[in-house]
Amino acid sequence: MWNLRAKNAFLQLLMTGTTSSLARILDLSHQLGREERKLAILGEGNTSTRTGPKTFLVKASGSNLGSLSKNGLSECYFDKLLPILDKKGLSDKAIDDLLFASRADSQAKKPSVEAIFHAYLLTLPGVEFVGHTHPVAVNQILCSKNAKLFARNRLFPDEIVCCGVESVFVPYTDPGLKLGQAIKAAVEAYIKRLSRAPRVILLESHGLIAIGPSPEAVLAATLMAVKSAEIFTGACVNSGKPKFLTPAQITRIAGRPDEHYRQKALGL
């Protein structure tokens, strides 16, 4: 049995870790919610992070990223949400009930309906933070016939460093459970094909999801995806079609040790 000192030390460590997770997810949310970045307005977008092996924090439904406080977050149990991904035919009411039931604190606000895909993405190796936004520059492409073309190609080296060799592309799907199931299927297909986890997931006519080991990685992938979208759109306007890097060039950049060093130094 633990003595009192050991027990108190453990509880202090646990509290410190939770406080750290809370501070980091709030800072990430505020960064993604900055008005001038045009990533999300009003109640758009959501963020999440692990708080332990059984739980995670996710933005509550209707909260604002730019002004998010701890009261705008809900802590949820993984094992209450992950099994939903294998179910079919659930009504909207049944899904709402399951979202409420997933809360660690019954007095907390209702988790975002997108907590379902957050729960899945946080189970991927190395993923500790998730940021979902609706960037204007990216959605200009995702709401066009060029959405898949943008997702599957790369334009410049830093896009590869921050966003990976490709983005996962998910055709438009009804938000909620169906979207969570579509994301899971698309990510699993991506990993099977490329033998690596993604950094960016693009949702047709919807928005962007960035995942990574740190808030810095999520923010970097999001901002770099926005830059890529602006360059893609400009290239289309100026020449009709962007000039993409070749598969050999992408493989070279992705495998360079100096780029791996930069990724580590930048917390990516």
PAZAPA-4460 file (N, C-alpha, C; in steps of 0.05 Angstrom, whole numbers, plus 32768, in hexadecimal, padded with zeros to 4 digits):
% residues 268
    n_x    n_y    n_z   ca_x   ca_y   ca_z    c_x    c_y    c_z   seq   type   mol
   8011   7FE8   8000   8000   8000   8000   8012   8019   8000     1      M     A
   8007   802F   7FF4   8016   8047   7FF3   8016   8054   800F     2      W     A
   802C   8061   8015   802B   8072   802D   8020   808D   8025     3      N     A
   8019   809E   8038   800C   80B7   8033   801C   80CA   8021     4      L     A
   8036   80CA   8026   8048   80DC   8016   8047   80D3   7FF8     5      R     A
   8049   80B9   7FF3   804A   80AF   7FD8   802F   80B5   7FCA     6      A     A
   8019   80B1   7FD9   7FFF   80B6   7FCE   7FFC   80D4   7FC6     7      K     A
   8004   80E5   7FD8   8002   8102   7FD3   8013   810B   7FBB     8      N     A
   802B   80FF   7FB9   803D   8105   7FA3   8030   80FD   7F88     9      A     A
   8023   80E5   7F88   8016   80DC   7F70   7FFF   80EE   7F68    10      F     A
   7FEF   80F6   7F7C   7FD9   8107   7F76   7FE2   8122   7F6C    11      L     A
   7FF8   812C   7F77   8003   8146   7F6E   800C   8144   7F51    12      Q     A
   8019   812D   7F4A   8022   8129   7F2F   800B   8128   7F1C    13      L     A
   7FF6   8119   7F24   7FDE   8117   7F14   7FD1   8132   7F0F    14      L     A
   7FCF   8142   7F24   7FC3   815C   7F22   7FD4   816E   7F10    15      M     A
   7FEE   816C   7F12   8000   817D   7F01   7FFD   8176   7EE4    16      T     A
   7FFB   815B   7EDE   7FF8   8153   7EC3   7FDE   815C   7EB7    17      G     A
   7FC8   815B   7EC7   7FAE   8164   7EBE   7FAE   8182   7EB9    18      T     A
   7FBB   8191   7ECC   7FBC   81AE   7EC9   7FCC   81B5   7EB0    19      T     A
   7FE2   81A7   7EAB   7FF2   81AB   7E93   7FE2   81A6   7E7A    20      S     A
   7FD3   8190   7E79   7FC2   818A   7E62   7FAD   81A0   7E5E    21      S     A
   7FA1   81A9   7E73   7F8D   81BE   7E71   7F98   81D7   7E66    22      L     A
   7FAF   81E0   7E71   7FBC   81F9   7E68   7FC4   81F7   7E4A    23      A     A
   7FCE   81E0   7E42   7FD7   81DD   7E27   7FC0   81DC   7E13    24      R     A
   7FAA   81CF   7E1A   7F93   81CD   7E08   7F85   81E8   7E06    25      I     A
   7F85   81F7   7E1C   7F79   8212   7E1B   7F8A   8225   7E09    26      L     A
   7FA4   8223   7E0C   7FB6   8234   7DFC   7FB3   822D   7DDE    27      D     A
   7FB2   8213   7DD8   7FAF   820B   7DBC   7F94   8215   7DB1    28      L     A
   7F7F   8213   7DC1   7F65   821C   7DB8   7F65   823A   7DB3    29      S     A
   7F72   8249   7DC4   7F73   8266   7DC0   7F83   826D   7DA8    30      H     A
   7F98   825F   7DA3   7FA8   8264   7D8A   7F98   825E   7D71    31      Q     A
   7F89   8248   7D71   7F79   8240   7D5A   7F61   8253   7D57    32      L     A
   7F58   825F   7D6D   7F41   8270   7D6C   7F46   828D   7D67    33      G     A
   7F60   8295   7D62   7F66   82B1   7D5E   7F58   82BB   7D44    34      R     A
   7F49   82D0   7D48   7F37   82DA   7D32   7F46   82DF   7D18    35      E     A
   7F5E   82EB   7D1B   7F6D   82F3   7D02   7F76   82DB   7CF2    36      E     A
   7F77   82C4   7CFE   7F80   82AC   7CF0   7F6A   829F   7CDF    37      R     A
   7F52   82A6   7CE4   7F3B   829D   7CD4   7F39   827E   7CD3    38      K     A
   7F3E   8272   7CEA   7F3C   8255   7CEC   7F22   824C   7CF6    39      L     A
   7F15   825C   7D07   7EFB   8255   7D13   7EEE   826D   7D1F    40      A     A
   7ED4   826F   7D1C   7EC5   8285   7D29   7EAE   8279   7D39    41      I     A
   7EA2   8289   7D4B   7E8C   8280   7D5B   7E92   8266   7D69    42      L     A
   7E81   8252   7D66   7E86   8238   7D73   7E94   8224   7D61    43      G     A
   7EA0   822D   7D4B   7EAD   821A   7D39   7EC5   820D   7D45    44      E     A
   7ECC   81F5   7D3C   7EE4   81E8   7D43   7EE4   81DC   7D5F    45      G     A
   7EF7   81CA   7D63   7EFA   81BE   7D7E   7F17   81B4   7D81    46      N     A
   7F1E   81AF   7D9A   7F39   81A5   7DA1   7F36   818F   7DB6    47      T     A
   7F4B   8180   7DB9   7F4B   816B   7DCD   7F67   8163   7DD5    48      S     A
   7F6A   8156   7DEC   7F83   814B   7DF5   7F7E   8135   7E09    49      T     A
   7F91   8123   7E0B   7F90   810E   7E1F   7F94   8119   7E3B    50      R     A
   7F86   810E   7E4F   7F8B   8115   7E6B   7F95   80FC   7E7A    51      T     A
   7F94   80E5   7E6D   7F9D   80CC   7E79   7F95   80B5   7E66    52      G     A
   7F9B   809C   7E6F   7F95   8085   7E5E   7F77   8081   7E59    53      P     A
   7F66   808C   7E6A   7F49   8087   7E67   7F39   809F   7E5F    54      K     A
   7F45   80B7   7E61   7F35   80D0   7E5D   7F43   80E4   7E4B    55      T     A
   7F33   80F6   7E40   7F3E   810C   7E30   7F2C   8125   7E33    56      F     A
   7F37   813C   7E2F   7F29   8155   7E2F   7F21   815D   7E13    57      L     A
   7F09   8166   7E0F   7F00   816F   7DF5   7EEE   8188   7DF8    58      V     A
   7EEF   819A   7DE4   7EDF   81B2   7DE6   7EC1   81AA   7DE7    59      K     A
   7EB3   81B8   7DF8   7E96   81B3   7DFA   7E87   81C0   7DE3    60      A     A
   7E70   81B5   7DDD   7E60   81C0   7DC7   7E59   81DD   7DCC    61      S     A
   7E5C   81ED   7DB7   7E55   8209   7DB9   7E6A   821C   7DC4    62      G     A
   7E7F   8211   7DCF   7E95   8222   7DDA   7EA4   822F   7DC4    63      S     A
   7EB2   8246   7DCA   7EC1   8254   7DB7   7EDF   824F   7DBB    64      N     A
   7EED   8247   7DA6   7F0A   8241   7DA9   7F1A   8259   7DB3    65      L     A
   7F14   8270   7DA8   7F24   8288   7DAF   7F22   8290   7DCC    66      G     A
   7F0B   828B   7DD9   7F07   8293   7DF5   7F03   827B   7E07    67      S     A
   7F0B   8264   7DFF   7F05   824B   7E0E   7F11   824C   7E2A    68      L     A
   7F01   8244   7E3D   7F0A   8241   7E59   7F06   8224   7E61    69      S     A
   7F0F   821D   7E79   7F0D   8201   7E82   7EF0   81F8   7E83    70      K     A
   7EDE   820C   7E88   7EC1   8205   7E89   7EB6   81FE   7E6D    71      N     A
   7EC5   8205   7E58   7EBC   81FE   7E3D   7EC7   81E4   7E33    72      G     A
   7ED3   81D5   7E45   7EDE   81BA   7E3F   7ECF   81A5   7E4E    73      L     A
   7ECE   818D   7E42   7EC3   8176   7E4F   7ED7   815F   7E50    74      S     A
   7EDA   8152   7E66   7EEC   813B   7E67   7EDB   8122   7E62    75      E     A
   7EE4   8111   7E4F   7ED4   80FA   7E47   7EE4   80E0   7E4A    76      C     A
   7ED5   80CB   7E4C   7EE1   80B0   7E4D   7EE3   80A5   7E31    77      Y     A
   7EFB   809B   7E2A   7EFF   808E   7E10   7EEC   8076   7E0D    78      F     A
   7EE9   8066   7E21   7EDA   804D   7E1E   7EBC   8051   7E1C    79      D     A
   7EB3   806A   7E1F   7E97   8070   7E1B   7E91   8079   7DFE    80      K     A
   7EA6   8082   7DF0   7EA3   808D   7DD5   7EAE   807B   7DBF    81      L     A
   7EC5   806E   7DC4   7ED1   805E   7DAF   7EBE   8048   7DA5    82      L     A
   7EAF   803A   7DB6   7E9E   8025   7DAB   7E88   802F   7D98    83      P     A
   7E81   8049   7D9A   7E6D   8054   7D88   7E75   8052   7D6B    84      I     A
   7E8F   8053   7D66   7E99   8052   7D4B   7E92   8038   7D3C    85      L     A
   7E8B   8024   7D4B   7E84   800A   7D3E   7E66   8006   7D3C    86      D     A
   7E57   801A   7D44   7E39   8018   7D44   7E2D   8025   7D2C    87      K     A
   7E16   801A   7D23   7E08   8026   7D0C   7DEB   802B   7D14    88      K     A
   7DDF   803F   7D07   7DC3   8044   7D0B   7DBC   8052   7D25    89      G     A
   7DCF   805D   7D33   7DC9   806C   7D4B   7DBB   8086   7D44    90      L     A
   7DA6   808D   7D53   7D98   80A6   7D4F   7DA8   80BD   7D5A    91      S     A
   7DA1   80D5   7D52   7DAF   80ED   7D5C   7DAB   80EE   7D7B    92      D     A
   7D93   80E7   7D84   7D8E   80E8   7DA1   7D9F   80D4   7DB0    93      K     A
   7DA3   80BC   7DA4   7DB3   80A8   7DB1   7DD1   80B0   7DB2    94      A     A
   7DDA   80BE   7D9D   7DF6   80C8   7D9D   7DF9   80DE   7DB2    95      I     A
   7DE5   80F0   7DB4   7DE6   8105   7DC8   7DE8   80F8   7DE4    96      D     A
   7DD7   80E4   7DE9   7DD7   80D7   7E03   7DF2   80CB   7E0A    97      D     A
   7DFF   80BF   7DF6   7E19   80B3   7DFA   7E2F   80C8   7DFF    98      L     A
   7E2C   80DF   7DF2   7E3F   80F4   7DF7   7E3D   80FE   7E13    99      L     A
   7E25   8102   7E1D   7E21   810A   7E38   7E2B   80F5   7E4C   100      F     A
   7E27   80DC   7E45   7E30   80C6   7E57   7E4E   80C3   7E58   101      A     A
   7E5C   80CE   7E43   7E79   80CB   7E42   7E88   80DE   7E55   102      S     A
   7E7A   80F1   7E61   7E86   8106   7E71   7E91   80FA   7E8C   103      R     A
   7EA9   8101   7E93   7EB3   80F9   7EAD   7EA5   8108   7EC4   104      A     A
   7E9C   8121   7EBE   7E8D   8131   7ED1   7E71   8135   7EC6   105      D     A
   7E5D   812B   7ED3   7E41   812D   7EC9   7E37   8149   7EC8   106      S     A
   7E45   815C   7ED4   7E3D   8178   7ED4   7E4B   8188   7EBD   107      Q     A
   7E5D   817B   7EAF   7E6C   8188   7E9A   7E59   818D   7E82   108      A     A
   7E61   819F   7E71   7E51   81A5   7E59   7E52   818D   7E46   109      K     A
   7E3F   818D   7E33   7E3E   8178   7E1F   7E57   8179   7E0D   110      K     A
   7E65   8162   7E0A   7E7C   8162   7DF7   7E73   8167   7DDB   111      P     A
   7E84   8173   7DCB   7E7E   8176   7DAF   7E78   815B   7DA3   112      S     A
   7E66   815A   7D8F   7E5F   8141   7D81   7E78   8136   7D74   113      V     A
   7E8B   8147   7D6E   7EA4   813E   7D61   7EB7   8132   7D75   114      E     A
   7EAF   8130   7D8F   7EBF   8122   7DA3   7EC4   8105   7D9B   115      A     A
   7EB2   80FB   7D8A   7EB4   80DF   7D82   7ECE   80DB   7D71   116      I     A
   7ED3   80ED   7D5E   7EEB   80E9   7D4E   7F04   80F2   7D5E   117      F     A
   7F01   8104   7D71   7F17   810C   7D82   7F20   80F3   7D92   118      H     A
   7F0D   80E4   7D9D   7F13   80CD   7DAD   7F24   80B9   7D9C   119      A     A
   7F1C   80B5   7D83   7F2B   80A2   7D72   7F47   80AD   7D6C   120      Y     A
   7F49   80C6   7D64   7F63   80D0   7D5B   7F77   80D1   7D72   121      L     A
   7F6D   80D5   7D8B   7F7F   80D5   7DA2   7F89   80B9   7DA9   122      L     A
   7F7F   80A4   7D9C   7F8A   8089   7DA0   7FA0   8082   7D8D   123      T     A
   7FA5   8093   7D79   7FBB   808E   7D66   7FD6   8092   7D74   124      L     A
   7FEA   8082   7D6C   8004   8084   7D79   8010   80A1   7D76   125      P     A
   8019   80AC   7D8C   8026   80C6   7D8B   8013   80DE   7D8B   126      G     A
   7FF9   80D9   7D8A   7FE6   80F0   7D89   7FDD   80F7   7DA5   127      V     A
   7FE3   810F   7DAE   7FDA   8118   7DC8   7FC8   8131   7DC6   128      E     A
   7FC8   813E   7DAF   7FB7   8156   7DAB   7FA9   8155   7D90   129      F     A
   7F91   815F   7D8E   7F82   8161   7D75   7F76   817C   7D73   130      V     A
   7F78   8188   7D5C   7F6C   81A2   7D57   7F5C   81A2   7D3D   131      G     A
   7F42   81A8   7D3F   7F30   81A8   7D28   7F26   81C4   7D23   132      H     A
   7F2B   81CF   7D0B   7F23   81EA   7D04   7F16   81EB   7CE8   133      T     A
   7F0C   8202   7CE1   7EFF   8206   7CC7   7F0D   821E   7CB8   134      H     A
   7F26   821C   7CB2   7F35   8232   7CA6   7F28   823C   7C8C   135      P     A
   7F25   8255   7C89   7F1A   8260   7C70   7F2B   8258   7C58   136      V     A
   7F45   825B   7C59   7F56   8255   7C42   7F55   8238   7C3A   137      A     A
   7F53   8226   7C4E   7F52   8209   7C48   7F37   8202   7C3E   138      V     A
   7F22   820D   7C4A   7F07   8206   7C41   7F00   8211   7C25   139      N     A
   7F0E   8226   7C1C   7F0B   822E   7C01   7F11   8218   7BED   140      Q     A
   7F24   8207   7BF5   7F2B   81F0   7BE4   7F1A   81D7   7BEA   141      I     A
   7F15   81D3   7C04   7F05   81BB   7C0C   7EE8   81BD   7C02   142      L     A
   7EDF   81D5   7BFC   7EC4   81D8   7BF1   7EC5   81DA   7BD2   143      C     A
   7EDA   81D0   7BC6   7EDE   81D1   7BA9   7EE4   81B5   7B9F   144      S     A
   7EE6   81B3   7B84   7EEC   8199   7B78   7F09   8192   7B7B   145      K     A
   7F1A   81A4   7B86   7F36   819F   7B8A   7F3E   8195   7BA5   146      N     A
   7F2A   818E   7BB6   7F2F   8187   7BD2   7F41   816F   7BD4   147      A     A
   7F3B   8159   7BC6   7F4C   8141   7BC8   7F68   8146   7BBC   148      K     A
   7F6A   8155   7BA7   7F83   815C   7B9B   7F95   816A   7BAF   149      L     A
   7F8A   817D   7BBD   7F99   818C   7BD2   7FA2   8179   7BE8   150      F     A
   7F91   8167   7BF0   7F98   8155   7C06   7FAE   8141   7BFF   151      A     A
   7FAE   8138   7BE7   7FC1   8122   7BE0   7FDC   812C   7BD6   152      R     A
   7FE0   8146   7BD3   7FF9   8150   7BC8   8006   8164   7BDA   153      N     A
   8020   8169   7BD4   802F   817C   7BE4   803D   8190   7BD1   154      R     A
   803F   81A9   7BDB   8049   81BF   7BCB   8065   81C8   7BD2   155      L     A
   806D   81C5   7BEC   8087   81D0   7BF4   8091   81C0   7C0D   156      F     A
   80AB   81C0   7C12   80B6   81AF   7C27   80AA   81B3   7C43   157      P     A
   80A6   81CC   7C4C   809C   81D0   7C67   807F   81C5   7C6B   158      D     A
   8071   81C3   7C55   8056   81B6   7C57   8059   8199   7C5E   159      E     A
   806E   818C   7C54   8073   8170   7C5B   807C   816D   7C78   160      I     A
   808D   817F   7C80   8098   817F   7C9C   8081   8182   7CB0   161      V     A
   806F   8194   7CAB   805A   819A   7CBF   8040   818A   7CBB   162      C     A
   803A   8183   7CA2   8020   8177   7C9C   8022   815A   7C93   163      C     A
   803A   8150   7C90   803D   8134   7C87   803F   8132   7C69   164      G     A
   8042   8119   7C5F   8046   8114   7C42   802C   8117   7C32   165      V     A
   8016   8113   7C40   7FFB   8117   7C34   7FE9   811E   7C4B   166      E     A
   7FD1   8128   7C44   7FBC   812B   7C58   7FA7   8115   7C53   167      S     A
   7F9A   810C   7C68   7F83   80FA   7C65   7F6C   810B   7C59   168      V     A
   7F5E   80FF   7C46   7F47   810C   7C3A   7F2E   80FD   7C41   169      F     A
   7F1A   810B   7C4C   7F01   80FE   7C53   7EEA   810C   7C43   170      V     A
   7EDD   80FE   7C31   7EC6   810A   7C23   7EB1   8113   7C36   171      P     A
   7EA1   8126   7C2D   7E8D   8132   7C3F   7E7B   811D   7C4C   172      Y     A
   7E79   811F   7C66   7E69   810C   7C76   7E5A   811C   7C8B   173      T     A
   7E42   8112   7C92   7E32   811F   7CA7   7E41   8121   7CC1   174      D     A
   7E44   8138   7CCD   7E53   813B   7CE6   7E47   8129   7CFC   175      P     A
   7E59   8121   7D0E   7E50   810F   7D24   7E5C   80F4   7D21   176      G     A
   7E4C   80DF   7D26   7E55   80C4   7D26   7E5F   80BC   7D0A   177      L     A
   7E4F   80C2   7CF5   7E57   80BA   7CDA   7E72   80C6   7CD3   178      K     A
   7E77   80DF   7CDB   7E90   80EC   7CD5   7EA7   80DE   7CE4   179      L     A
   7EA2   80D7   7CFD   7EB6   80C9   7D0D   7EBD   80AE   7D00   180      G     A
   7EA9   80A0   7CF6   7EAE   8086   7CE9   7EBD   808A   7CCF   181      Q     A
   7EB7   809F   7CC0   7EC4   80A4   7CA6   7EE1   80AC   7CAB   182      A     A
   7EE7   80BC   7CC0   7F02   80C4   7CC6   7F12   80AB   7CCE   183      I     A
   7F07   809A   7CDF   7F15   8082   7CE7   7F1C   8071   7CD0   184      K     A
   7F0A   806D   7CBD   7F0F   805C   7CA6   7F24   8069   7C94   185      A     A
   7F23   8083   7C90   7F36   8091   7C7F   7F52   8091   7C8B   186      A     A
   7F54   8095   7CA5   7F6E   8095   7CB3   7F7A   8079   7CB2   187      V     A
   7F6B   8064   7CB7   7F75   8049   7CB6   7F7F   8042   7C9A   188      E     A
   7F71   804B   7C85   7F79   8046   7C6A   7F93   8054   7C64   189      A     A
   7F96   806D   7C6E   7FAE   807D   7C6A   7FC6   806F   7C77   190      Y     A
   7FC3   8066   7C90   7FD9   8059   7C9E   7FE0   803F   7C90   191      I     A
   7FCD   8030   7C87   7FD3   8017   7C79   7FE2   801C   7C5F   192      K     A
   7FDB   8032   7C51   7FE8   8038   7C37   8003   8044   7C3A   193      R     A
   8007   8056   7C4E   8020   8065   7C50   8031   805D   7C68   194      L     A
   8027   804B   7C79   8037   8041   7C90   8040   8057   7CA3   195      S     A
   802F   806B   7CA6   8034   8081   7CB8   801A   808E   7CC0   196      R     A
   801A   809B   7CD7   8002   80A9   7CE0   8000   80C4   7CD2   197      A     A
   7FE9   80CE   7CCD   7FE6   80E9   7CC0   7FEB   80FF   7CD4   198      P     A
   7FEE   8117   7CCA   7FF0   812F   7CDA   7FD7   8141   7CD6   199      R     A
   7FCC   813F   7CBD   7FB6   8150   7CB6   7FA0   813F   7CA9   200      V     A
   7F87   8145   7CB0   7F70   8137   7CA5   7F5E   814E   7C99   201      I     A
   7F57   814B   7C80   7F46   8160   7C73   7F2B   8154   7C6E   202      L     A
   7F17   8163   7C76   7EFB   815B   7C74   7EED   816B   7C5F   203      L     A
   7EE4   815E   7C4A   7ED8   816C   7C33   7EC0   817D   7C3C   204      E     A
   7EC0   8196   7C33   7EAA   81A9   7C39   7EA6   81AD   7C57   205      S     A
   7EBB   81AA   7C67   7EB9   81AC   7C84   7ED1   81BA   7C91   206      H     A
   7EE8   81AD   7C90   7EFF   81B9   7C9E   7F17   81A8   7CA1   207      G     A
   7F28   81AF   7CB4   7F42   81A2   7CB7   7F45   8197   7CD3   208      L     A
   7F53   8181   7CD6   7F5B   8176   7CF0   7F79   8172   7CF0   209      I     A
   7F86   817D   7D04   7FA3   8179   7D07   7FA8   8169   7D21   210      A     A
   7FB9   8155   7D1F   7FBF   8144   7D37   7FDD   8143   7D3B   211      I     A
   7FE5   813E   7D54   8001   813D   7D5A   8008   8139   7D77   212      G     A
   8021   8137   7D7E   802A   8132   7D99   8029   814A   7DAB   213      P     A
   8025   8162   7DA0   8026   817A   7DB0   8014   818F   7DA4   214      S     A
   800C   81A4   7DB4   7FFD   81BA   7DA9   800C   81C8   7D92   215      P     A
   8027   81C9   7D95   8037   81D6   7D80   8035   81C8   7D66   216      E     A
   8034   81AD   7D67   8031   819E   7D4E   8017   81A3   7D41   217      A     A
   8001   81A4   7D51   7FE7   81A8   7D46   7FE5   81C4   7D3A   218      V     A
   7FEF   81D8   7D48   7FEE   81F4   7D3E   7FFE   81F6   7D24   219      L     A
   8016   81EB   7D24   8028   81EC   7D0D   801B   81E0   7CF4   220      A     A
   800F   81C8   7CF8   8002   81BA   7CE1   7FEA   81CB   7CD7   221      A     A
   7FDB   81D7   7CE9   7FC4   81E7   7CE1   7FCD   81FF   7CD1   222      T     A
   7FE0   820E   7CDC   7FE8   8227   7CCF   7FF6   8221   7CB4   223      L     A
   8006   820B   7CB4   8013   8204   7C9B   7FFF   81FB   7C85   224      M     A
   7FEA   81ED   7C8E   7FD5   81E5   7C7B   7FC7   81FD   7C70   225      A     A
   7FC3   8212   7C80   7FB8   822B   7C76   7FCA   8238   7C62   226      V     A
   7FE4   8239   7C68   7FF7   8244   7C55   7FF7   8235   7C3B   227      K     A
   7FF6   821A   7C3D   7FF5   8209   7C25   7FDC   820F   7C14   228      S     A
   7FC5   8213   7C22   7FAD   8218   7C14   7FAE   8233   7C05   229      A     A
   7FBA   8246   7C12   7FBD   8261   7C05   7FCF   825F   7BEC   230      E     A
   7FE4   824F   7BEE   7FF6   824C   7BD7   7FE8   823C   7BC1   231      I     A
   7FDA   8227   7BC9   7FCB   8217   7BB5   7FB7   8228   7BA6   232      F     A
   7FA8   8238   7BB4   7F94   8249   7BA7   7FA2   825E   7B95   233      T     A
   7FB7   8269   7B9F   7FC6   827D   7B8E   7FD1   8270   7B75   234      G     A
   7FDC   8258   7B78   7FE7   824A   7B60   7FD1   8244   7B4C   235      A     A
   7FB9   823D   7B56   7FA3   8237   7B43   7F9B   8250   7B34   236      C     A
   7F9B   8267   7B42   7F93   8280   7B36   7FA8   8288   7B21   237      V     A
   7FC2   8285   7B28   7FD7   828F   7B16   7FDD   827D   7AFE   238      N     A
   7FDB   8262   7B03   7FE3   8250   7AED   7FCE   823B   7AE6   239      S     A
   7FB9   823A   7AF5   7FA4   8226   7AEF   7FA8   820C   7AFE   240      G     A
   7FC1   8206   7B05   7FC6   81EC   7B13   7FE0   81EF   7B23   241      K     A
   7FE0   81E8   7B3D   7FF9   81E9   7B4C   800D   81D5   7B42   242      P     A
   8026   81DB   7B47   803C   81C8   7B41   8044   81BA   7B5B   243      K     A
   803D   81A1   7B5D   8042   8192   7B76   805E   8186   7B77   244      F     A
   8068   8181   7B8F   8081   8172   7B92   807C   8155   7B88   245      L     A
   8091   8148   7B7E   808F   812D   7B74   808F   8119   7B8C   246      T     A
   8086   8101   7B89   8088   80ED   7B9E   80A4   80E9   7BA8   247      P     A
   80B8   80EA   7B96   80D4   80E7   7B9E   80DD   80FE   7BB0   248      A     A
   80D5   8116   7BA8   80DC   812E   7BB8   80CF   812D   7BD4   249      Q     A
   80B6   8124   7BD5   80A8   8122   7BEE   80B6   810E   7C01   250      I     A
   80BC   80F7   7BF5   80CA   80E2   7C05   80E5   80EC   7C0F   251      T     A
   80F3   80FB   7BFF   810D   8105   7C06   810A   8118   7C1E   252      R     A
   80F8   812B   7C1D   80F4   813F   7C32   80EB   8130   7C4C   253      I     A
   80D9   811E   7C49   80CE   8110   7C60   80E3   80FF   7C6E   254      A     A
   80F8   80F7   7C60   810C   80E6   7C6C   8126   80F3   7C74   255      G     A
   8128   810D   7C6F   8141   811C   7C75   8145   811E   7C93   256      R     A
   815D   8117   7C9D   8162   8119   7CBA   8161   8136   7CC4   257      P     A
   8168   814A   7CB3   8167   8165   7CBC   814A   816E   7CC0   258      D     A
   8138   8163   7CAF   811C   816A   7CB3   8110   815D   7CCC   259      E     A
   811A   8145   7CD2   8111   8137   7CEA   811B   8147   7D03   260      H     A
   8133   8152   7D01   813E   8162   7D17   812C   817B   7D1B   261      Y     A
   8125   8187   7D05   8114   819F   7D06   80F9   8199   7D13   262      R     A
   80EE   8182   7D0A   80D4   817A   7D16   80D6   8177   7D34   263      Q     A
   80EB   816A   7D3D   80EF   8166   7D5A   80F3   8181   7D68   264      K     A
   8103   8192   7D5C   8109   81AC   7D68   80F0   81BE   7D6A   265      A     A
   80DD   81BA   7D57   80C5   81CA   7D56   80AE   81BD   7D65   266      L     A
   80B3   81A6   7D71   809E   8198   7D80   8089   818B   7D6E   267      G     A
   8091   8184   7D56   807E   8179   7D42   807D   815A   7D43   268      L     A
***
